[in-house]
Amino acid sequence: MEEDPDTYRILRLRAEILELGSAIRQLQREGLDDAAAQLLIARKRAQLDHLVKMNSASGGRSIADTQRE
């Protein structure tokens, strides 16, 4: 089955956000500065939100469809 490029980007961004969340929690546990990671995760979330909205507006598959795969 061939993946839609937007679906791939959505899945990739979700994975990156999960990794960043883990990195932030680890930094916080160790008492280290997590400002750069917080900024990066905010940017990734904004990218994901934008991509999901664009995909929905263009008649692409819904996020629910993407999550079921």
Phi and psi in degrees as a GROMACS rama.xvg file:
@    title "Ramachandran Plot"
@    xaxis  label "Phi"
@    yaxis  label "Psi"
@TYPE xy
-88.3014  131.979  GLU-2
-84.6216  139.987  GLU-3
-69.5733  134.207  ASP-4
-56.5996  -38.7927  PRO-5
-66.5616  -39.4069  ASP-6
-62.1437  -41.8832  THR-7
-61.6816  -44.8545  TYR-8
-62.5307  -40.746  ARG-9
-61.6579  -47.1348  ILE-10
-63.9157  -40.7198  LEU-11
-64.4104  -43.306  ARG-12
-63.3388  -40.8783  LEU-13
-60.5776  -42.3941  ARG-14
-64.9515  -42.0933  ALA-15
-63.6481  -39.4512  GLU-16
-64.8634  -41.3551  ILE-17
-61.8149  -43.5467  LEU-18
-63.393  -42.5659  GLU-19
-64.6011  -39.0841  LEU-20
-60.1483  -42.0951  GLY-21
-64.6051  -41.769  SER-22
-63.9692  -40.7629  ALA-23
-63.0969  -45.7472  ILE-24
-60.5868  -40.1788  ARG-25
-65.6263  -44.0505  GLN-26
-60.3343  -42.0415  LEU-27
-65.4282  -41.3267  GLN-28
-60.0543  -36.333  ARG-29
-87.9221  0.978468  GLU-30
73.0463  23.0927  GLY-31
-97.1543  162.681  LEU-32
-69.6152  126.237  ASP-33
-116.601  16.4415  ASP-34
-60.0606  -43.3771  ALA-35
-64.9318  -41.9008  ALA-36
-67.0923  -37.2006  ALA-37
-63.4809  -41.9373  GLN-38
-64.3299  -44.0272  LEU-39
-63.2641  -42.5435  LEU-40
-67.1553  -34.5522  ILE-41
-64.4204  -40.7787  ALA-42
-65.5545  -42.4952  ARG-43
-64.1171  -39.831  LYS-44
-64.5862  -39.5615  ARG-45
-65.1003  -41.4675  ALA-46
-61.4561  -43.7534  GLN-47
-62.6786  -46.1836  LEU-48
-59.3327  -45.9598  ASP-49
-61.969  -45.6374  HIS-50
-64.0823  -41.2271  LEU-51
-64.1408  -43.7978  VAL-52
-64.4722  -42.6041  LYS-53
-63.6051  -42.4222  MET-54
-64.3645  -41.2774  ASN-55
-67.5638  -41.2653  SER-56
-66.9296  -30.0527  ALA-57
-89.8453  8.47319  SER-58
83.3935  15.2019  GLY-59
-70.9992  177.354  GLY-60
-67.6247  150.573  ARG-61
-77.58  165.485  SER-62
-63.8223  -35.5109  ILE-63
-59.8532  -39.0041  ALA-64
-64.4553  -41.4022  ASP-65
-65.4319  -39.0523  THR-66
-70.2002  -27.7346  GLN-67
-73.4741  -18.2546  ARG-68
